[in-house]
């Protein structure tokens, strides 16, 4: 955990907390405290939304529901039951978190509820809560609730000072949590979920747990911020609370600032609130939504990653342009007031951020801390050791599949297949298209559940286990089409697997250990590249390195050589041999029979969901039934090795 960053956030909050006591000596109008309170409210809301929707990719419209629960909790307890306002803030947050648990528990248990389906589900929540509040006299009853002004300690000052300090505390908490999450296992897990959730689960990430944690944090902060907002407005109504204003604005703010950075939503909140205020002051408030829509469209087209990734590489010139603009206007006093100068400074800074620059394109901030200097990797030896086990089945059984079946409606993809994978084996799993090879891999990895039969890994039944538990038992897989985490470098793809694998490591330790696995597959020179910058063969090697990083006992390679040219195939064969020589048992699904013959200690042939043949490569490849299944002719009519 980078404590220096958290201390920096705490220091900024402490400095801003002194502002109310300096306001009168410096002659600052109270309006600026109200403006700052509004910025802080939206910063808290946008940051909390981003922890779920920005980090994990689950686009939520439920922010209005969490906000509304917070608003009405404090309004009811304070306005109708006489509670002290301060005591209602944590209760508002907890009740909103409770709603988040219900929503998350329903949505995240069903894997199909993602993308637009998840967004529609969360959109329905505030529309359900609104009539409940309206028709229930214990909550609102359609009359609204007047929010009483609480007793304000003399040392704080006035009402607006109290609102400002509470808003500052909640916004500071939200930003600190977002920073801590991004620089910890939580952030790595959520970023992996956003890029490829099924892959993350298969590497050992308990995706349900981290998604629930993210949505609970979102609800907690949104509820507390809503509580303070209710105090600010003084009168609460259903129509003014459960609407689309909050979810739409937090989306615009987060997209504007940058959803992949902990500070992006807060920067977006400052820009949007300032823009709205200046439009209102210029009697152009009716155009605010039009302008915000135009800004959003421009960002999606020009900078879908947001402003922060644009600003970070040129922070000094952007800051210099903004400060110079504000200073010049303040000295000259030829136009507007402080907020106008601030708006002009931000506009000029944004222009500088979008100016073309030399070199590579904008890179996203890594999810974790900066990598430590890495040692030189050992040179890969082309003189490879022989396979660990030349005699099939000589070791202790690790994976045992007994009469495994998988039905898709009336289609029997697998029908009573039995397979044993022992220590040191490299089992070639072959068969015609549609024979059930990938289905069996999916069953062993936990992506699918068997319709019948039993699968055990080292004596543990895995039929009902989620994929991350199966990964911790000691089984890892690759995919036919490589599925890297696109926002992470090659090194960080592997480091993520190490952090959540069987031997979990810290962030720094995981990045250091990633070099070992990259060296094994020959990708050390590409460690800092993004997956989009490497070719298909290198992405397939990355799949192998990432699977190895979980420290598996059995590695499932699902057509890891598909689409490669002959030179790349030969290199991949050498890599598979190195992996096998390290003591890991392998199940290899492959259509290139010459490769299977070179690598496998034993071959299992599937056909129409059943085991057709099993044994050493030479014997199986001469089997008449195998030749007929592949070629549709008798063995004397052709060679199986063709």
C-alpha positions as MATLAB code, in Angstrom:
seq = 'XXXXXXXXXXXXXXXXXXXXXXXXXXXXXXXXXXXXXXXXXXXXXXXXXXXXXXXXXXXXXXXXXXXXXXXXXXXXXXXXXXXXXXXXXXXXXXXXXXXXXXXXXXXXXXXXXXXXXXXXXXXXXXXXXXXXXXXXXXXXXXXXXXXXXXXXXXXXXXXXXXXXXXXXXXXXXXXXXXXXXXXXXXXXXXXXXXXXXXXXXXXXXXXXXXXXXXXXXXXXXXXXXXXXXXXXXXXXXXXXXXXXXXXXXXXXXXXXXXXXXXXXXXXXXXXXXXXXXXXXXXXXXXXXXXXXXXXXXXXXXXXXXXXXXXXXXXXXXXXXXXXXXXXXXXXXXXXXXXXXXXXXXXXXXXXXXXXXXXXXXXXXXXXXXXXXXXXXXXXXXXXXXXXXXXXXXXXXXXXXXXXXXXXXXXXXXXXXXXXXXXXXXXXXXXXXXXXXXXXXXXXXXXXXXXXXXXXXXXXXXXXXXXXXXXXXXXXXXXXXXXXXXXXXXXXXXXXXXXXXXXXXXXXXXXXXXXXXXXXXXXXXXXXXXXXXXXXXXXXXXXXXXXXXXXXXXXXXXXXXXXXXXXXXXXXXXXXXXXXXXXXXXXXXXXXXXXXXXXXXXXXXXXXXXXXXXXXXXXXXXXXXXXXXXXXXXXXXXXXXXX';
ca = [
       0.000    0.000    0.000;
       1.587    3.380   -1.045;
       1.062    5.205    2.232;
       2.780    8.325    0.925;
      -0.137    8.970   -1.429;
      -2.693    8.537    1.349;
      -0.738   10.913    3.554;
      -0.745   13.415    0.691;
      -4.524   13.164    0.362;
      -4.849   13.601    4.110;
      -2.620   16.686    4.008;
      -4.727   18.272    1.255;
      -7.915   17.603    3.220;
      -6.332   19.113    6.344;
      -5.357   22.272    4.473;
      -8.819   22.645    2.931;
     -10.402   22.094    6.352;
      -8.823   25.342    7.562;
     -10.621   27.415    4.908;
     -13.798   28.132    6.978;
     -11.733   29.768    9.705;
      -9.843   31.896    7.171;
     -12.891   32.983    5.214;
     -13.821   36.060    7.232;
     -10.237   37.305    7.846;
      -9.574   37.023    4.111;
     -12.916   38.509    3.136;
     -14.072   35.470    1.153;
     -17.841   35.547    0.496;
     -19.819   32.609    1.868;
     -20.939   31.859   -1.698;
     -17.559   30.283   -2.383;
     -18.026   27.863    0.501;
     -21.393   26.846   -0.969;
     -19.766   26.390   -4.367;
     -16.956   24.310   -2.869;
     -19.489   22.190   -0.972;
     -21.284   21.420   -4.219;
     -18.018   20.446   -5.925;
     -17.154   18.173   -2.990;
     -20.600   16.553   -3.054;
     -20.284   15.684   -6.732;
     -16.663   14.587   -6.274;
     -17.793   12.094   -3.626;
     -20.679   10.826   -5.758;
     -18.623   10.490   -8.948;
     -15.673    8.864   -7.180;
     -17.889    6.327   -5.433;
     -19.623    5.481   -8.736;
     -16.250    5.046  -10.403;
     -15.021    2.479   -7.881;
     -17.662    0.093   -9.208;
     -18.370    1.222  -12.742;
     -15.019    2.678  -13.770;
     -12.741    0.115  -12.168;
     -14.777   -3.062  -12.782;
     -16.644   -2.005  -15.934;
     -20.112   -2.686  -14.484;
     -21.923    0.387  -15.769;
     -24.438    1.343  -13.080;
     -27.429    3.695  -13.022;
     -28.090    2.777   -9.400;
     -26.249    5.777   -7.979;
     -29.538    7.653   -7.734;
     -30.964    4.865   -5.564;
     -28.028    4.878   -3.127;
     -28.077    8.679   -3.001;
     -31.843    8.713   -2.457;
     -31.691    6.216    0.397;
     -29.098    8.411    2.097;
     -31.204   11.538    1.582;
     -34.388   10.005    2.991;
     -32.686    8.211    5.875;
     -31.407   11.464    7.329;
     -34.557   13.386    6.384;
     -36.870   10.903    8.121;
     -34.724   10.391   11.205;
     -34.019   14.103   11.646;
     -37.223   15.694   10.400;
     -39.736   13.227   11.845;
     -38.016   11.513   14.732;
     -35.840   14.285   16.118;
     -32.471   12.578   15.755;
     -29.250   14.574   15.824;
     -28.221   15.047   12.224;
     -24.597   13.953   12.655;
     -25.688   10.567   13.998;
     -27.800    9.925   10.889;
     -24.883   10.210    8.425;
     -23.356    6.759    9.115;
     -26.835    5.205    9.270;
     -27.637    6.699    5.865;
     -24.447    5.206    4.480;
     -25.143    1.781    5.998;
     -28.712    1.620    4.681;
     -27.537    2.618    1.205;
     -24.852   -0.067    1.453;
     -27.612   -2.518    2.387;
     -29.485   -1.665   -0.800;
     -26.215   -2.137   -2.687;
     -25.819   -5.608   -1.159;
     -29.277   -6.586   -2.362;
     -28.651   -5.258   -5.881;
     -25.189   -6.795   -6.084;
     -26.263  -10.104   -4.601;
     -28.956  -10.411   -7.264;
     -26.975   -9.130  -10.239;
     -23.534  -10.603   -9.608;
     -24.774  -14.119   -8.925;
     -26.156  -14.226  -12.448;
     -23.268  -14.015  -14.897;
     -25.596  -12.951  -17.700;
     -26.372   -9.659  -15.906;
     -23.512   -7.637  -17.339;
     -23.236   -4.729  -19.722;
     -26.520   -3.213  -20.761;
     -28.508   -5.816  -18.781;
     -26.794   -4.790  -15.541;
     -27.286   -1.117  -16.412;
     -31.019   -1.651  -16.959;
     -31.337   -3.561  -13.683;
     -29.718   -0.747  -11.707;
     -31.779    1.825  -13.608;
     -34.934    0.146  -12.317;
     -33.931    0.434   -8.649;
     -34.599    4.180   -8.130;
     -37.878    3.859  -10.014;
     -38.905    1.121   -7.576;
     -37.852    3.081   -4.506;
     -39.590    6.317   -5.600;
     -43.205    5.046   -5.372;
     -42.385    3.184   -2.168;
     -41.341    6.480   -0.586;
     -44.254    8.383   -2.123;
     -47.078    6.097   -0.932;
     -45.597    5.307    2.465;
     -46.498    8.032    5.001;
     -43.752    6.843    7.315;
     -41.204    7.856    4.666;
     -42.666   10.694    2.586;
     -46.331   10.135    1.835;
     -46.190   12.557   -1.068;
     -45.800   15.616    1.187;
     -42.031   16.036    1.236;
     -39.957   16.497    4.380;
     -38.622   19.734    5.815;
     -35.070   19.229    7.002;
     -34.484   21.052   10.310;
     -31.269   22.998   10.770;
     -29.148   21.192   13.376;
     -27.415   22.849   16.286;
     -24.041   24.084   15.042;
     -21.059   24.144   17.416;
     -19.762   27.651   17.958;
     -16.226   26.685   16.990;
     -17.363   25.664   13.485;
     -19.148   28.910   12.722;
     -22.259   28.961   10.563;
     -24.436   26.578    8.611;
     -22.439   26.683    5.382;
     -19.193   26.017    7.243;
     -20.745   22.844    8.685;
     -21.938   21.661    5.282;
     -18.533   22.391    3.769;
     -16.613   20.472    6.422;
     -18.917   17.448    6.227;
     -18.755   17.438    2.426;
     -14.973   17.733    2.586;
     -14.710   14.801    4.964;
     -16.857   12.517    2.809;
     -15.171   13.561   -0.443;
     -11.736   13.078    1.132;
     -12.780    9.618    2.308;
     -14.051    8.734   -1.176;
     -10.845    9.857   -2.914;
      -8.664    8.091   -0.338;
     -10.592    4.839   -0.782;
     -10.367    5.120   -4.574;
      -6.608    5.718   -4.342;
      -6.079    2.852   -1.910;
      -8.199    0.522   -4.028;
      -6.337    1.303   -7.245;
      -2.980    0.663   -5.578;
      -3.955   -2.591   -3.868;
      -5.246   -6.066   -4.688;
      -8.766   -4.629   -4.859;
      -7.887   -2.423   -7.800;
      -5.979   -5.156   -9.649;
      -8.938   -7.507   -9.210;
     -11.479   -4.948  -10.427;
      -9.354   -3.949  -13.413;
      -8.960   -7.620  -14.353;
     -12.730   -8.069  -14.058;
     -13.278   -5.110  -16.380;
     -10.905   -6.466  -19.031;
     -11.843  -10.175  -18.931;
     -13.941  -11.376  -16.006;
     -14.019  -15.063  -16.930;
     -10.238  -15.094  -17.329;
      -9.759  -13.315  -14.002;
     -11.937  -15.888  -12.238;
      -9.946  -18.712  -13.813;
      -6.689  -17.197  -12.568;
      -7.866  -17.256   -8.966;
      -9.627  -13.894   -8.601;
     -12.787  -14.284   -6.470;
     -14.735  -11.978   -8.749;
     -18.029  -12.082   -6.868;
     -16.335  -11.026   -3.636;
     -14.566   -8.041   -5.187;
     -17.618   -6.885   -7.133;
     -19.680   -6.999   -3.942;
     -16.992   -5.033   -2.099;
     -16.975   -2.394   -4.855;
     -20.753   -1.930   -4.929;
     -20.943   -1.769   -1.116;
     -18.285    0.972   -1.050;
     -20.214    2.795   -3.772;
     -23.460    2.614   -1.795;
     -21.836    3.603    1.502;
     -20.222    6.777    0.170;
     -23.213    7.729   -1.983;
     -25.546    7.385    1.014;
     -23.400    9.528    3.297;
     -22.980   12.192    0.626;
     -26.741   12.157    0.067;
     -27.292   12.707    3.775;
     -25.234   15.912    3.752;
     -26.868   17.049    0.521;
     -30.283   16.745    2.184;
     -29.078   19.124    4.884;
     -27.875   21.542    2.222;
     -31.174   21.728    0.290;
     -33.399   21.784    3.398;
     -36.507   20.288    1.786;
     -36.667   16.731    0.408;
     -39.136   15.457   -2.193;
     -39.404   12.186   -4.070;
     -39.331   13.918   -7.462;
     -36.206   15.871   -6.568;
     -34.408   12.821   -5.188;
     -35.157    9.661   -7.169;
     -34.434   10.922  -10.670;
     -31.721   10.523  -13.273;
     -29.797   13.686  -12.404;
     -27.290   12.014  -10.088;
     -26.502    8.926  -12.227;
     -26.191   10.944  -15.435;
     -23.976   13.607  -13.933;
     -21.619   11.162  -12.211;
     -21.211    9.323  -15.511;
     -20.323   12.539  -17.349;
     -17.921   13.619  -14.595;
     -16.146   10.263  -14.454;
     -15.845    9.950  -18.227;
     -14.602   13.536  -18.458;
     -11.945   13.166  -15.778;
     -10.930    9.582  -16.513;
     -12.499    6.359  -15.248;
      -9.180    4.526  -14.899;
      -7.636    6.985  -12.441;
      -8.560    7.546   -8.812;
      -8.561   11.354   -9.203;
     -10.359   11.499  -12.556;
     -13.955   11.764  -11.248;
     -13.026   14.538   -8.797;
     -11.425   16.553  -11.595;
     -14.489   15.958  -13.745;
     -16.723   17.148  -10.904;
     -14.756   20.396  -10.550;
     -14.998   21.092  -14.287;
     -18.706   20.297  -14.633;
     -19.815   22.217  -11.520;
     -17.745   25.241  -12.540;
     -19.145   25.129  -16.068;
     -22.722   24.880  -14.811;
     -22.247   27.724  -12.363;
     -20.793   30.032  -15.003;
     -23.581   29.221  -17.453;
     -26.142   29.965  -14.763;
     -24.443   33.244  -13.906;
     -24.544   34.190  -17.584;
     -28.280   33.429  -17.883;
     -27.453   30.438  -20.082;
     -28.521   27.746  -17.642;
     -30.999   26.340  -20.153;
     -28.101   25.428  -22.428;
     -26.176   23.507  -19.765;
     -27.448   20.049  -20.713;
     -26.847   20.762  -24.396;
     -23.298   21.823  -23.670;
     -22.662   18.871  -21.358;
     -23.921   16.502  -24.041;
     -21.603   18.090  -26.579;
     -18.665   17.777  -24.171;
     -19.442   14.101  -23.611;
     -19.658   13.380  -27.349;
     -16.374   15.196  -27.973;
     -14.636   13.234  -25.228;
     -15.893    9.888  -26.462;
     -14.535   10.717  -29.913;
     -11.284   12.471  -28.979;
     -10.277   11.100  -25.582;
     -12.339    8.117  -24.455;
      -9.820    7.531  -21.677;
     -10.608   10.966  -20.144;
      -8.558   14.031  -19.269;
      -6.233   12.616  -16.602;
      -4.297   10.303  -18.964;
      -3.935   13.312  -21.270;
      -2.735   15.598  -18.497;
      -0.288   13.285  -16.706;
       2.378   13.086  -19.460;
       2.420   16.910  -19.731;
       1.490   17.951  -16.226;
       3.929   20.865  -16.058;
       2.825   22.673  -19.251;
      -0.868   22.072  -18.456;
      -0.475   23.429  -14.922;
       1.640   26.332  -16.141;
      -0.950   27.303  -18.752;
      -3.814   27.143  -16.243;
      -1.982   29.083  -13.520;
      -0.722   31.709  -15.969;
      -4.226   32.247  -17.328;
      -5.813   32.586  -13.879;
      -3.008   34.862  -12.647;
      -3.171   37.136  -15.677;
      -6.933   37.563  -15.387;
      -6.707   38.135  -11.639;
      -4.074   40.847  -12.039;
      -5.742   42.544  -14.978;
      -9.293   42.220  -13.573;
     -10.659   42.903  -17.023;
     -13.208   40.112  -17.064;
     -15.484   38.380  -14.570;
     -14.606   37.114  -11.115;
     -12.577   34.291   -9.545;
     -14.804   31.509  -10.876;
     -14.638   32.952  -14.381;
     -10.865   33.008  -14.114;
     -10.874   29.442  -12.847;
     -13.046   28.351  -15.785;
     -10.737   30.087  -18.246;
      -7.682   28.473  -16.657;
      -9.195   25.000  -16.849;
     -10.206   25.544  -20.466;
      -6.695   26.612  -21.458;
      -5.181   23.695  -19.557;
      -7.476   21.286  -21.400;
      -6.422   22.766  -24.742;
      -2.752   22.238  -23.868;
      -3.512   18.654  -22.794;
      -4.947   17.903  -26.241;
      -2.080   19.399  -28.233;
      -0.168   16.777  -30.289;
       3.022   15.523  -28.729;
       5.927   13.472  -29.939;
       6.500    9.849  -29.073;
       4.067    7.124  -28.191;
       0.406    7.667  -27.491;
      -1.090    8.282  -24.111;
      -0.564    5.372  -21.738;
      -2.856    4.515  -18.914;
      -1.530    4.547  -15.381;
      -0.570    1.083  -14.174;
      -2.991   -0.408  -11.709;
      -0.311   -0.932   -9.063;
       2.930    0.714   -7.938;
       5.873    1.290  -10.183;
       7.922   -1.800  -10.896;
      11.287   -2.203   -9.227;
      14.403   -2.636  -11.393;
      14.391   -6.173  -12.737;
      17.336   -8.555  -12.883;
      18.510   -9.820  -16.229;
      16.551  -12.957  -17.100;
      18.373  -16.220  -17.684;
      18.935  -17.077  -21.311;
      16.533  -19.647  -22.681;
      18.361  -22.867  -23.492;
      17.470  -24.379  -26.827;
      18.979  -27.694  -25.729;
      15.823  -28.750  -23.999;
      15.531  -31.566  -21.490;
      13.357  -34.522  -22.412;
       9.787  -34.784  -21.126;
       9.478  -35.578  -17.447;
       7.570  -38.792  -17.979;
       8.296  -40.991  -20.965;
       6.054  -43.726  -19.665;
       2.441  -42.638  -19.647;
       0.655  -42.694  -16.340;
       3.777  -43.490  -14.263;
       3.087  -40.756  -11.678;
       0.353  -40.272   -9.108;
      -3.044  -39.318  -10.581;
      -3.851  -35.601  -10.228;
      -6.942  -35.058  -12.375;
      -9.495  -37.850  -12.554;
     -12.628  -37.526  -14.717;
     -15.120  -40.350  -14.197;
     -18.065  -40.847  -16.604;
     -18.289  -37.091  -17.213;
     -21.273  -35.885  -19.220;
     -22.360  -32.460  -20.415;
     -25.675  -31.888  -22.178;
     -26.844  -28.719  -23.909;
     -30.559  -29.339  -24.184;
     -30.836  -32.431  -26.328;
     -27.207  -32.253  -27.518;
     -24.795  -34.567  -25.695;
     -21.496  -32.702  -25.998;
     -19.879  -35.223  -23.641;
     -21.385  -38.592  -22.856;
     -19.586  -40.629  -20.201;
     -15.963  -39.600  -20.766;
     -13.335  -40.857  -18.310;
      -9.826  -39.405  -18.224;
      -6.904  -39.554  -15.800;
      -3.963  -37.127  -15.842;
      -1.014  -38.190  -13.704;
       2.082  -36.371  -12.480;
       4.588  -35.724  -15.230;
       2.230  -36.549  -18.077;
       1.623  -34.579  -21.227;
      -1.724  -35.837  -22.469;
      -2.735  -35.006  -26.026;
      -6.505  -34.546  -26.256;
      -7.480  -34.805  -29.908;
     -10.524  -35.466  -32.029;
     -12.535  -34.040  -34.920;
     -14.298  -30.691  -34.609;
     -17.277  -30.965  -32.285;
     -15.919  -34.044  -30.510;
     -16.084  -32.386  -27.065;
     -12.454  -31.439  -26.423;
     -13.012  -27.806  -25.412;
     -16.140  -28.772  -23.496;
     -14.048  -31.153  -21.390;
     -11.472  -28.400  -20.812;
     -14.255  -26.036  -19.722;
     -15.595  -28.632  -17.307;
     -12.190  -29.236  -15.743;
     -11.569  -25.480  -15.424;
     -14.993  -24.871  -13.865;
     -16.326  -22.663  -16.657;
     -19.087  -25.244  -17.151;
     -20.607  -27.683  -14.689;
     -21.006  -31.343  -15.613;
     -24.453  -32.794  -16.238;
     -23.219  -36.082  -14.813;
     -20.124  -37.849  -13.564;
     -17.365  -36.572  -11.324;
     -14.127  -34.607  -11.678;
     -11.488  -34.554   -8.932;
      -8.204  -32.649   -8.704;
      -5.761  -34.185   -6.248;
      -8.673  -35.894   -4.528;
     -10.879  -32.778   -4.299;
     -14.229  -32.889   -6.098;
     -14.486  -29.741   -8.216;
     -17.885  -30.229   -9.832;
     -19.535  -27.467   -7.789;
     -16.528  -25.226   -7.170;
     -16.201  -21.792   -8.788;
     -13.248  -21.405  -11.184;
     -11.142  -19.365   -8.733;
     -11.327  -22.195   -6.194;
     -10.334  -24.693   -8.867;
      -7.342  -22.500   -9.730;
      -6.280  -22.610   -6.079;
      -6.567  -26.403   -6.101;
      -3.903  -26.411   -8.816;
      -5.423  -26.272  -12.285;
      -4.901  -23.496  -14.852;
      -5.868  -23.047  -18.481;
      -5.297  -21.019  -21.644;
      -7.903  -20.065  -24.263;
      -8.238  -20.809  -27.971;
      -8.386  -17.069  -28.665;
      -5.943  -15.192  -26.392;
      -7.758  -13.058  -23.825;
      -5.190  -10.800  -22.139;
      -6.039   -7.943  -19.790;
      -5.854   -5.186  -22.387;
      -5.259   -2.275  -19.996;
      -2.271   -3.975  -18.319;
       1.235   -4.501  -19.619;
       2.539   -7.976  -20.380;
       4.325   -7.994  -17.019;
       1.235   -6.874  -15.132;
      -0.881   -9.560  -16.817;
       1.418  -12.156  -15.279;
       1.744  -10.296  -11.975;
      -2.036  -10.317  -11.558;
      -2.049  -14.098  -11.863;
       0.716  -14.350   -9.271;
      -1.135  -12.138   -6.781;
      -4.271  -14.249   -6.917;
      -2.730  -17.655   -7.599;
      -1.914  -20.507   -5.230;
       1.059  -18.636   -3.720;
      -0.227  -15.077   -3.376;
       2.371  -12.311   -3.355;
       2.409   -8.580   -2.737;
       2.205   -6.196   -5.685;
       5.924   -5.501   -5.817;
       6.795   -9.156   -5.275;
       4.371  -10.261   -7.989;
       5.892   -7.918  -10.540;
       9.360   -9.159   -9.676;
       8.364  -12.824   -9.884;
       6.634  -12.240  -13.219;
      10.077  -12.101  -14.849;
      10.613  -15.794  -14.143;
       7.520  -16.817  -16.093;
       8.154  -14.340  -18.909;
      11.680  -15.723  -19.271;
      10.330  -19.264  -19.526;
       8.194  -18.338  -22.552;
      10.644  -15.801  -24.008;
       8.702  -12.564  -23.470;
      11.030  -10.665  -21.142;
      11.874   -8.110  -23.829;
       8.157   -7.325  -24.217;
       7.388   -7.057  -20.497;
       6.436   -3.378  -20.692;
       4.375   -3.664  -23.882;
       0.594   -3.665  -23.929;
      -1.145   -6.745  -25.389;
      -2.326   -4.711  -28.377;
       1.332   -4.088  -29.262;
       2.344   -7.751  -29.613;
       1.431  -10.330  -32.251;
      -0.808  -13.395  -31.978;
       2.012  -15.810  -31.166;
       3.301  -13.555  -28.397;
      -0.201  -13.194  -26.961;
      -0.503  -16.984  -26.892;
       2.823  -17.190  -25.088;
       1.492  -14.590  -22.660;
      -1.497  -16.868  -22.045;
       0.916  -19.655  -21.076;
       3.025  -17.417  -18.835;
      -0.049  -16.054  -17.079;
      -1.441  -19.538  -16.467;
       1.947  -20.714  -15.150;
       2.024  -17.774  -12.739;
      -0.782  -19.341  -10.696;
       1.625  -22.221   -9.862;
      -0.616  -24.970  -11.281;
      -0.066  -28.686  -10.988;
      -1.926  -29.278  -14.249;
      -1.956  -26.895  -17.218;
      -4.738  -27.079  -19.801;
      -3.586  -25.783  -23.213;
      -6.630  -25.298  -25.441;
      -5.375  -25.021  -29.043;
      -2.472  -22.821  -27.975;
      -0.853  -23.177  -31.417;
      -3.872  -22.218  -33.521;
      -3.204  -19.687  -36.271;
       0.606  -19.832  -36.067;
       3.031  -20.178  -38.942;
       5.511  -23.105  -38.961;
       8.321  -21.128  -37.333;
       6.030  -19.943  -34.553;
       4.700  -23.483  -34.085;
       8.236  -24.785  -33.592;
       8.950  -22.067  -31.037;
       5.711  -22.820  -29.199;
       6.641  -26.524  -29.116;
       9.949  -25.632  -27.450;
       8.104  -23.513  -24.872;
       5.648  -26.329  -24.091;
       8.581  -28.705  -23.610;
      10.214  -26.280  -21.183;
       6.978  -26.022  -19.226;
       6.612  -29.804  -19.134;
      10.232  -30.237  -18.092;
       9.558  -28.016  -15.076;
       7.341  -30.780  -13.659;
       3.885  -29.524  -14.617;
       1.437  -32.020  -16.069;
      -0.177  -30.778  -19.291;
      -3.366  -31.540  -21.184;
      -2.847  -30.385  -24.772;
      -5.820  -29.841  -27.095;
      -4.413  -29.517  -30.587;
      -5.391  -30.228  -34.207;
      -1.792  -30.439  -35.473;
      -1.159  -34.153  -35.066;
       2.557  -33.840  -35.765;
       2.841  -31.524  -32.767;
       0.833  -33.897  -30.590;
       3.063  -36.785  -31.679;
       6.180  -34.801  -30.749;
       4.956  -33.707  -27.329;
       2.461  -36.163  -25.887;
       3.341  -39.033  -23.584;
      -0.214  -40.309  -24.075;
      -3.047  -39.478  -26.456;
      -6.779  -39.550  -25.788;
      -9.094  -39.341  -28.803;
     -12.675  -38.080  -28.466;
     -15.404  -38.505  -31.047;
     -19.039  -37.396  -30.653;
     -18.554  -36.855  -26.932;
     -17.115  -40.323  -26.218;
     -13.615  -41.724  -25.761;
     -12.642  -43.347  -29.053;
      -9.071  -44.420  -28.268;
      -6.358  -43.960  -25.663;
      -2.693  -44.928  -25.432;
       0.796  -44.003  -26.615;
       0.975  -41.813  -29.742;
       2.314  -44.474  -32.108;
      -0.402  -46.971  -31.231;
      -3.272  -44.496  -31.255;
      -2.313  -42.925  -34.559;
      -2.447  -46.379  -36.217;
      -5.862  -47.181  -34.741;
      -8.381  -47.869  -37.511;
     -11.248  -46.131  -35.685;
      -9.130  -43.000  -35.156;
      -8.127  -42.833  -38.803;
     -11.728  -43.285  -39.885;
     -12.901  -40.533  -37.507;
     -10.323  -38.085  -38.874;
     -10.151  -39.038  -42.530;
     -13.283  -41.089  -43.172;
     -11.302  -43.968  -44.685;
      -9.531  -47.185  -43.742;
      -5.890  -47.058  -42.595;
      -4.469  -48.723  -45.717;
      -5.942  -45.869  -47.798;
      -3.730  -43.244  -46.225;
      -1.426  -42.433  -43.399;
      -2.538  -41.014  -40.080;
       0.651  -38.991  -39.938;
      -0.158  -37.080  -43.079;
];
